[in-house]
């Protein structure tokens, strides 16, 4: 699958001027590294991202715009690879990562994780060159009305390696999965580590149901990263 995706990306770069321009611009992005409480943060100055990061996500703006993740509204030049019969794996034309994918559900349904976490684990197992991520509908998703994951080049985000040294303690063992908590304020990170997909998903369900949900919200405010390596999901 990684090879199929490489082919897709090369094909899109050859045929899609907007995507090509934005991936070319990525090499000129300025990066500043900050140390916050001993934790490395990489800050990108990436002007091409303003289209995504500046997208209006209030209810009215969402209602009035045509959804850019719906198949009918995507530019004809944007090609995809079907996943599990109801997602499409697409190149993200506004990249943060050297390789950046968006994986929308084919139907226009709201961004919610609870019924899709298992899909996220399957995706991570399939996309071993990538870290898969999920932004909650009020936690940075630029299309909170259309369910989607993203995936970026594995190893790009400092936390993927750093979390091991930031472990502050174990919350619990659950079957053959472990739930850790990190000392990484101002983030508040929990880590699930398991060689078994179903156990990881069950443990995620317990954490999900334990997190507070603010009034008017549909799910706890969270962002998720998932990667699969050496037979384990993190
Ligand atoms: Zn849509």
Boltz pocket constraint, residues with backbone or C-beta under 6 A from the ligand:
constraints:
  - pocket:
      binder: B
      contacts: [[A, 67], [A, 68], [A, 69], [A, 70], [A, 107], [A, 108], [A, 109], [A, 145], [A, 146]]
      max_distance: 6.0
